[in-house]
Amino acid sequence: MKLFLDTSVILAAAGSANGASRFVIDEAAANRWILLTAPYCLEEAQRNARKVGPKAPAVLAHTIVPKLTSVPTELAFDKALVFPKAKDRPVLLSALGAEADFLLTLDEEDFQRVLGSRVYGLEVRTPGLFLIGEREAGRL
């Protein structure tokens, strides 16, 4: 299963070892989850890592980034897509372009119209909701 991680998830995982975001990253190999992100998200995470804690830049560089597979940042899509936030369009488009199964985000404000639904087959969830679904399906 391919999971595309938004900047918010990467930052949350860098800032805390106890949340759902970090659990997804730490348990990815054991669950055969392929963790994807785009350079756009990684650059944004690196710029903002210090805001989530003094140790976050090191955790990001040494614990999180090695577990991620970078996919191209997509800026165009061959189907109609109405998404109001210009800064988050590349995230959604990159996840679609990578043929991810899930886009995981904590940005509930900007993704509110698609959170909990599907966009061209891509399921958009918070890490917590994703993990609940996996547990309910008996995969965790």
matplotlib code that plots the C-alpha trace (Angstrom):
import matplotlib.pyplot as plt

x = [0.0, 1.4, 0.9, 1.7, 2.7, 1.9, 4.2, 2.0, 2.4, 6.2, 6.5, 4.2, 6.4, 9.6, 8.1, 6.7, 7.6, 4.2, 1.6, -0.1, 2.1, 5.3, 3.6, 2.8, 6.5, 7.9, 5.7, 5.7, 8.2, 6.4, 3.1, 4.5, 3.5, 5.5, 5.9, 5.9, 6.3, 7.4, 10.4, 7.8, 6.7, 10.3, 11.5, 8.6, 9.2, 12.9, 12.2, 9.7, 11.2, 12.6, 9.1, 8.0, 10.9, 14.7, 15.4, 13.0, 15.5, 17.8, 14.9, 13.7, 17.1, 18.1, 14.9, 12.2, 13.7, 15.5, 12.2, 10.6, 10.6, 10.5, 8.3, 8.1, 6.1, 3.2, 1.8, -0.8, -3.4, -5.2, -8.6, -10.8, -9.7, -11.2, -9.1, -9.2, -5.8, -3.0, -0.3, -1.9, -2.7, 0.9, 0.4, -2.8, -1.5, 1.7, -0.1, -2.4, 0.6, 2.4, -0.7, -0.8, -3.6, -3.8, -2.9, -2.2, -2.5, -3.1, -4.1, -7.8, -8.6, -7.1, -8.2, -11.6, -13.6, -11.8, -10.8, -12.5, -13.3, -11.8, -10.3, -10.0, -9.5, -7.1, -8.3, -7.6, -7.2, -5.5, -2.9, -5.3, -8.2, -6.0, -4.8, -8.4, -9.4, -6.5, -7.3, -11.0, -10.0, -7.9, -4.6, -3.1]
y = [0.0, 3.4, 6.3, 9.8, 12.0, 15.7, 18.2, 18.3, 14.6, 14.7, 17.7, 16.0, 12.9, 14.9, 16.8, 13.9, 10.2, 9.4, 10.4, 8.6, 10.3, 8.9, 5.5, 5.3, 6.1, 3.8, 0.9, 1.3, -1.5, -4.0, -3.3, -3.1, 0.5, 2.4, 6.0, 8.6, 12.3, 15.1, 17.4, 20.2, 18.6, 17.7, 21.3, 22.8, 20.3, 21.2, 24.9, 24.5, 21.7, 23.9, 25.3, 21.9, 21.4, 21.8, 18.2, 18.0, 18.9, 16.0, 13.6, 14.6, 14.1, 10.9, 9.1, 10.2, 11.1, 7.8, 6.0, 8.2, 7.7, 11.0, 11.2, 14.1, 17.2, 17.3, 20.6, 19.4, 16.7, 15.4, 15.4, 18.2, 19.0, 21.9, 22.5, 25.9, 26.2, 26.8, 25.8, 22.4, 21.5, 20.2, 17.9, 16.4, 16.3, 14.6, 11.9, 11.3, 11.2, 8.7, 6.5, 6.5, 4.7, 7.3, 10.9, 11.4, 15.0, 16.8, 20.0, 19.6, 23.2, 23.2, 19.6, 19.8, 19.4, 16.1, 14.8, 11.4, 11.0, 9.9, 12.1, 10.0, 6.9, 8.5, 8.3, 11.4, 10.7, 11.9, 9.4, 8.6, 7.9, 5.8, 3.7, 3.3, 2.0, -0.4, -1.7, -2.1, -4.0, -6.4, -5.3, -3.9]
z = [0.0, -1.0, 1.5, 0.4, 3.4, 3.4, 5.1, 8.2, 8.8, 8.3, 10.7, 13.3, 13.2, 13.6, 16.5, 18.5, 18.8, 20.3, 17.7, 14.8, 12.3, 13.8, 14.3, 10.5, 9.7, 12.3, 11.4, 7.7, 6.9, 9.2, 7.5, 4.0, 3.6, 1.0, 2.3, -0.5, -0.5, -2.9, -2.8, -2.3, 1.0, 2.1, 1.5, 3.4, 6.3, 6.5, 6.5, 9.4, 11.4, 14.1, 14.8, 16.1, 18.4, 18.8, 18.0, 15.0, 12.3, 13.4, 13.7, 10.3, 8.7, 10.4, 11.3, 8.9, 5.6, 5.1, 5.3, 2.6, -1.1, -3.0, -6.1, -8.6, -7.6, -10.0, -11.1, -13.7, -14.0, -17.0, -15.4, -13.9, -10.3, -8.4, -5.2, -3.6, -2.0, -4.6, -2.1, -1.5, -5.1, -5.7, -2.7, -4.0, -7.6, -6.6, -4.6, -7.6, -10.0, -7.7, -7.7, -3.9, -2.2, 0.6, 1.1, 4.8, 6.1, 9.3, 7.4, 8.1, 7.2, 3.7, 3.0, 4.7, 1.4, 0.6, 4.0, 4.6, 0.9, -2.4, -5.1, -8.3, -6.1, -3.7, -0.1, 1.9, 5.7, 8.8, 10.1, 13.0, 10.8, 8.5, 11.5, 12.8, 9.3, 9.2, 12.7, 11.8, 8.6, 10.8, 9.2, 12.5]

ax = plt.figure().add_subplot(projection="3d")
ax.plot(x, y, z, "-o")
ax.set_aspect("equal")
plt.show()
